[in-house]
Amino acid sequence: MTHSKPRLSIVVTTHHRPVLLARALRSILQQASDDIEIILCADESSAQTRSVAADMLRPRDTFVCNPNLKGPAETRNLGMQLARGQWLCMLDDDDTYADGHLAALRRLFDRPAGLYYFNYQEVIEERQTDGRAVIVDQRVVDLSLLTVDLLIVRNFIPNHALMVSLADAKHHPIDRYLQGLEDWDWLIALRQSGLMFAHEPSISTCRLHYDRDQKSRNRAGSFGLDTLSVYRKWPAGSETLQRQRAQILAECGIGLPIQFL
């Protein structure tokens, strides 16, 4: 059966977390309609992941499983290439959309092409050995006071708290050669290309979930080196930004003169 072209494509990436994946998909499907498609990309081929996909995805959705892909960059790039919508969103398998999120996004569908980013809910949870999660705390993170120019210093926009025009996203694939922080690097590339970035203050219905036992998704040692890799790729452009970069690296135990940043 041929389905009409969707307005929004949601690329969901997963790696051996079937229980959390099912939660992520439910958060989409309970509010999705025919103008939204899901592209589920797994970089593993477990029976559990295949079962979740078979049970939950609709005929208009796509499931692609390629265990030969290495890491989130290639997996997300594959999803972007398969997407058919006017707009693109991404969702990791351990994150979710709150009720009403897709309705809020629909209000943006006729906006000019660009990247719209949102406030989000940070959810701290305790994950059980069976894959289930119990929420222990949550708060709203307000991005309204942060200028997008700060992206050249640090990333403050989670990859699921944004919607970007798909054509623009496809022109700038995620760098698969970076060891980490490839999502941040991708945002800088989009910004440096001249793409319009706009904060949409009315939306705070994305949920970024953290395991309480592993609060930071970035390990301190590798985070500093990965940050330095991004800095070397993208010049700061001013002494003020160089000093801000030096402070972030110093907090990671890396001391460099600002002229190298």
Buried (B, 14 or more C-beta within 10 A) or exposed (E): EEEEEBBBBBBBBBBBBBBBBBBBBEBBBEBBEEBBBBBBBBBBEBEBBBEBBEEBBEEBBBBBBEEEBEBBBBBBBBBBEBBBBBBBBBBBBBBBBBEEBBEBBBEBEEBEEBBBBBBBBBBBBEBEEEBEBEEEEBEEBEBEEBEBEBBBBBBBBBBBBBBBBBEBBEEBBBBBEBEBBBBBBBBBBBBEEEBBBEBBEEBBBBBBBBBBEEEEEEEEEEBBBBBBBBBEEBEBEEEEBBEBBBEBBEEBEEEBEBEEB
